[in-house]
Amino acid sequence: MTQTVGKDEIEKQRSFVYKIKQLNSNYSARTGAKHLALTETYGCQQNENDTERIRGILSECGYGFTDDPYKADVIVYNTCAVRENAEQKVFGRLGILKHIKESRPNMTICLCGCMVQQEHITEKIKSKYRHVDVVFGTHALWRFPELLYQSLSGKKEVVDIEDCDGYIAEGMPVMRSSADKAWVSIMYGCNNFCSYCIVPYVRGRERSRKSENILNEIKDLAAHGVTEITLLGQNVNSYGRDLDENIDFSDLLKMVNDIDGIKRIHFVTSHPKDFGDKLIETMASCDKVCHQLHLPFQAGSDRVLADMNRRYTKAEYLDKTARLKKRIPDIALSTDVIVGFPTETNEDFKETLDVLRKVEFDNIFSFIYSRREGTPAAKLDFALSEDEIHQNFNELLEVQNEISLKKNKAYEGKTVEILVDGPSKTDKNMMSGRMENTKIVNFPGSEELTGKYIKVKITEAHTWSLNGELAHGEENV
């Protein structure tokens, strides 16, 4: 059963928030300045959502925020363990912080998240990065106020990487990164144990939040102007299996669909082995559920899928996506693909390309396999050389780029609705927003449109985005 943090424990953490706030208030009274915090996130949307809670705690503790590590009094890196590249980035950042801390010894450096939930990583940090003050894993996020206070009170080493299946802590403060959109975690952890994946070991087993708490959170978001939400879980299709409620993910979607004020509903991630007709029908019948689905297939070869412990076949995946496209013809599909899994041969890789060509995904998230210590796949020898793996990866991108451009070209001349995010990240003279299927649209306009739903006529398609212009009548929105 799901472990829920008791109200007494939450109140205990609030007492530490108050103590830290008093320390910060005393500092401000003496200096006229405010202590500042910096947060940096690596990895998935769940990590982003966790960082919003960390920022919420820091805000209630009286901290302001900065992006400059030379000005920060507290730095929190929320880490990812899925790929080696993310870990190396963190170690690089820690190396830089060592020099900064030499000139600012009162700086508090905190490292948290999936990466440090691995004991061998924590031991490395304790031995080689002794300037890190606080280390806590995914299961101890709710105890951050207590851990931070211990460090501020002079404790030299604060470490909490308790190995458990995790807890659910309701009522933690949250500082959202957007006023219009929000991530809402509906469950945590994973029971699938794909042979390449470290997630079940660092985030624990599946545990679902009670539907009442989820719905109340979303109602509160809607009351504060949020119109687009994304429901989060490692495998949302497993939602509710550990609860004493008679509810599954499709039932929850219908409840969320009935909440006034919410206009768009997304969710990630679905596991193909659990994705079925009930969810397809729910997506088709709920008017607020966006016609967009992320459904990772990872590899096209049945042999490799078995080695990955994915528990579905290529034929089953193709059948499910075909049924989905038949019921929702305008569905936009995205997926994850791993290239170079240890047992993958060139013949196996051709099966992956075949899935790309048959499904025609709107976009993919592709990765070269990264060996993760502690997973079954880490013990396997590679069938292909590094050069062959990189050649296959490049071919995958070429095939998908052609498909993505073709899919985007179909929007030229059409008028679509977008939710405006703000200035474009690629062109400072343009604004940017997303269609309900998450496609990026850049257009000339003013920042006053941020947070609004507007109509844009698509004028030009690119591989990864679309260009457009305000549709007639939208200029004064």
URKAJO-V32649 format. One record per backbone hydrogen bond with DSSP energy under -0.5 kcal/mol. CO is the residue of the C=O (numbers start at 0). NH is the residue of the N-H. E is the energy in kcal/mol with one decimal. If there is no record, write none. Layout:
co: [CO | CO]
nh: [NH | NH]
e: [E | E]
This chain:
co: [1 | 2 | 5 | 6 | 7 | 8 | 9 | 10 | 11 | 12 | 13 | 14 | 15 | 16 | 17 | 18 | 19 | 20 | 21 | 22 | 23 | 24 | 25 | 26 | 27 | 34 | 35 | 35 | 36 | 37 | 39 | 43 | 44 | 45 | 46 | 47 | 48 | 49 | 50 | 51 | 51 | 52 | 53 | 54 | 55 | 56 | 57 | 58 | 63 | 66 | 67 | 67 | 72 | 73 | 74 | 75 | 75 | 76 | 76 | 77 | 78 | 82 | 82 | 83 | 84 | 85 | 86 | 87 | 88 | 89 | 90 | 91 | 92 | 93 | 94 | 95 | 95 | 96 | 97 | 98 | 99 | 99 | 103 | 106 | 107 | 107 | 108 | 108 | 109 | 110 | 111 | 112 | 113 | 114 | 116 | 117 | 117 | 118 | 119 | 120 | 121 | 122 | 123 | 124 | 128 | 132 | 133 | 134 | 135 | 136 | 137 | 139 | 140 | 142 | 143 | 144 | 145 | 146 | 147 | 148 | 149 | 150 | 156 | 157 | 159 | 161 | 166 | 167 | 167 | 173 | 179 | 179 | 181 | 183 | 185 | 187 | 193 | 194 | 197 | 197 | 198 | 198 | 199 | 203 | 206 | 209 | 209 | 210 | 211 | 212 | 213 | 214 | 215 | 216 | 217 | 218 | 219 | 220 | 220 | 221 | 226 | 226 | 227 | 228 | 229 | 230 | 231 | 231 | 232 | 234 | 235 | 237 | 239 | 241 | 244 | 247 | 248 | 249 | 250 | 251 | 252 | 253 | 254 | 255 | 258 | 263 | 264 | 265 | 267 | 268 | 269 | 270 | 270 | 275 | 276 | 277 | 278 | 279 | 280 | 281 | 284 | 285 | 287 | 287 | 289 | 290 | 292 | 292 | 293 | 295 | 296 | 297 | 300 | 301 | 302 | 303 | 304 | 305 | 307 | 312 | 313 | 314 | 315 | 316 | 317 | 318 | 319 | 320 | 321 | 322 | 323 | 327 | 330 | 331 | 332 | 332 | 333 | 334 | 335 | 335 | 336 | 336 | 338 | 340 | 341 | 344 | 345 | 346 | 347 | 347 | 348 | 349 | 350 | 351 | 352 | 353 | 354 | 355 | 362 | 363 | 364 | 366 | 370 | 371 | 374 | 375 | 376 | 384 | 385 | 386 | 387 | 388 | 389 | 390 | 391 | 392 | 393 | 394 | 395 | 396 | 397 | 398 | 399 | 400 | 401 | 402 | 403 | 404 | 405 | 407 | 408 | 410 | 413 | 413 | 415 | 417 | 417 | 418 | 419 | 421 | 426 | 426 | 429 | 430 | 431 | 431 | 432 | 433 | 434 | 438 | 439 | 440 | 441 | 442 | 445 | 446 | 448 | 451 | 451 | 453 | 454 | 455 | 455 | 456 | 457 | 459 | 464 | 465 | 466 | 466 | 467 | 468 | 470 | 473]
nh: [3 | 167 | 9 | 10 | 11 | 12 | 13 | 14 | 15 | 16 | 17 | 18 | 19 | 20 | 21 | 22 | 23 | 24 | 25 | 26 | 27 | 28 | 29 | 30 | 31 | 63 | 72 | 73 | 65 | 75 | 77 | 47 | 48 | 49 | 50 | 51 | 52 | 53 | 54 | 55 | 174 | 56 | 57 | 58 | 59 | 60 | 62 | 61 | 36 | 68 | 70 | 71 | 107 | 37 | 109 | 39 | 77 | 78 | 111 | 41 | 113 | 85 | 86 | 87 | 88 | 89 | 90 | 91 | 92 | 93 | 94 | 95 | 96 | 97 | 98 | 98 | 99 | 100 | 101 | 102 | 102 | 103 | 106 | 108 | 74 | 109 | 132 | 133 | 76 | 135 | 78 | 116 | 116 | 117 | 118 | 120 | 121 | 122 | 123 | 124 | 125 | 126 | 127 | 128 | 131 | 157 | 110 | 159 | 112 | 139 | 140 | 142 | 143 | 146 | 147 | 148 | 149 | 150 | 151 | 152 | 154 | 153 | 158 | 134 | 136 | 163 | 168 | 4 | 169 | 175 | 226 | 227 | 229 | 231 | 208 | 206 | 196 | 376 | 200 | 201 | 201 | 202 | 203 | 189 | 187 | 212 | 213 | 214 | 215 | 216 | 217 | 218 | 219 | 220 | 221 | 222 | 223 | 223 | 225 | 224 | 262 | 263 | 181 | 265 | 183 | 267 | 185 | 186 | 235 | 237 | 238 | 240 | 242 | 1 | 246 | 251 | 252 | 253 | 254 | 255 | 256 | 257 | 257 | 258 | 261 | 228 | 289 | 230 | 232 | 235 | 295 | 273 | 274 | 279 | 280 | 281 | 282 | 283 | 284 | 285 | 286 | 288 | 264 | 289 | 291 | 331 | 294 | 333 | 269 | 271 | 298 | 337 | 304 | 305 | 306 | 307 | 309 | 308 | 194 | 316 | 317 | 318 | 319 | 320 | 321 | 322 | 323 | 324 | 325 | 326 | 327 | 330 | 332 | 292 | 361 | 362 | 294 | 364 | 296 | 297 | 338 | 366 | 368 | 343 | 382 | 348 | 349 | 350 | 350 | 351 | 352 | 353 | 354 | 355 | 356 | 357 | 358 | 359 | 334 | 365 | 336 | 338 | 372 | 374 | 377 | 378 | 379 | 388 | 389 | 390 | 391 | 392 | 393 | 394 | 395 | 396 | 397 | 398 | 399 | 400 | 401 | 402 | 403 | 404 | 405 | 406 | 407 | 408 | 409 | 410 | 411 | 413 | 415 | 457 | 455 | 419 | 453 | 433 | 450 | 431 | 423 | 429 | 423 | 442 | 420 | 421 | 440 | 418 | 437 | 434 | 465 | 432 | 467 | 430 | 448 | 449 | 451 | 419 | 453 | 417 | 470 | 415 | 457 | 468 | 412 | 466 | 461 | 441 | 458 | 459 | 443 | 456 | 473 | 476]
e: [-0.6 | -2.2 | -2.0 | -2.5 | -1.9 | -1.9 | -1.9 | -1.6 | -1.2 | -1.9 | -2.2 | -1.9 | -2.4 | -2.4 | -2.1 | -1.8 | -2.4 | -2.5 | -2.4 | -1.9 | -2.4 | -2.3 | -1.7 | -2.4 | -2.7 | -2.5 | -3.0 | -1.6 | -2.2 | -2.7 | -2.9 | -1.8 | -2.7 | -2.2 | -2.4 | -1.7 | -1.1 | -2.1 | -3.0 | -1.7 | -2.6 | -2.3 | -2.5 | -2.5 | -2.0 | -1.5 | -2.3 | -1.6 | -2.3 | -0.7 | -1.8 | -1.0 | -2.9 | -2.5 | -3.5 | -2.2 | -0.6 | -0.7 | -2.7 | -2.4 | -1.4 | -0.6 | -1.1 | -2.4 | -1.9 | -1.6 | -2.3 | -2.2 | -2.2 | -2.6 | -1.8 | -1.6 | -2.4 | -1.5 | -0.9 | -0.5 | -1.6 | -2.9 | -1.1 | -0.8 | -0.9 | -1.0 | -2.1 | -0.5 | -2.7 | -0.5 | -1.7 | -2.2 | -2.5 | -2.1 | -2.9 | -0.6 | -0.9 | -1.2 | -0.5 | -0.7 | -2.0 | -2.4 | -1.5 | -2.3 | -2.6 | -1.6 | -2.8 | -2.1 | -2.0 | -1.7 | -3.0 | -2.6 | -0.9 | -1.2 | -0.9 | -1.8 | -1.8 | -2.1 | -2.8 | -2.2 | -2.1 | -1.7 | -2.7 | -1.8 | -2.2 | -1.6 | -0.6 | -2.7 | -2.5 | -1.0 | -0.5 | -2.5 | -0.6 | -0.6 | -2.2 | -2.0 | -2.2 | -2.6 | -2.6 | -2.2 | -1.7 | -2.6 | -1.1 | -1.2 | -0.7 | -2.8 | -0.8 | -2.4 | -2.4 | -0.5 | -1.8 | -3.0 | -2.2 | -1.9 | -2.2 | -2.6 | -2.1 | -2.1 | -2.7 | -2.1 | -1.0 | -0.8 | -2.4 | -1.7 | -3.0 | -2.3 | -1.8 | -2.7 | -2.7 | -2.3 | -2.6 | -1.1 | -0.6 | -2.2 | -1.9 | -1.8 | -1.3 | -0.6 | -1.5 | -2.1 | -2.6 | -1.9 | -1.7 | -2.5 | -2.4 | -0.9 | -0.7 | -1.7 | -1.2 | -2.2 | -2.5 | -2.6 | -1.6 | -2.4 | -0.6 | -1.6 | -1.2 | -1.9 | -2.7 | -2.1 | -2.7 | -2.0 | -2.0 | -2.0 | -0.7 | -0.8 | -2.3 | -0.6 | -2.2 | -1.8 | -0.6 | -2.4 | -1.3 | -0.5 | -2.9 | -2.2 | -2.8 | -2.1 | -2.1 | -2.2 | -2.4 | -1.0 | -2.0 | -2.3 | -2.6 | -2.3 | -2.2 | -2.3 | -1.9 | -2.1 | -2.2 | -2.3 | -1.8 | -2.0 | -2.7 | -2.1 | -0.6 | -2.5 | -2.6 | -1.2 | -2.5 | -2.7 | -1.0 | -2.5 | -0.5 | -2.4 | -2.7 | -2.6 | -2.7 | -2.2 | -1.6 | -0.9 | -0.8 | -1.1 | -2.0 | -1.8 | -1.6 | -1.9 | -2.2 | -2.0 | -2.7 | -2.2 | -0.9 | -0.6 | -2.2 | -3.1 | -0.5 | -1.9 | -1.2 | -1.5 | -1.8 | -2.2 | -2.2 | -2.2 | -2.4 | -2.3 | -2.3 | -2.0 | -2.5 | -2.0 | -2.0 | -2.4 | -2.5 | -2.9 | -1.6 | -1.7 | -3.3 | -2.2 | -1.9 | -2.6 | -2.3 | -2.4 | -1.0 | -2.0 | -1.5 | -2.4 | -0.5 | -3.0 | -2.9 | -0.6 | -2.3 | -1.8 | -2.7 | -2.8 | -0.5 | -2.3 | -2.8 | -2.5 | -2.4 | -1.7 | -3.0 | -2.2 | -2.0 | -2.2 | -2.3 | -2.1 | -2.4 | -3.6 | -1.7 | -1.7 | -2.3 | -2.5 | -0.6 | -2.7 | -2.3 | -3.0 | -0.5 | -2.0 | -2.9 | -3.3 | -2.6 | -3.1 | -2.4 | -1.7 | -0.6 | -3.0 | -2.3 | -2.0]
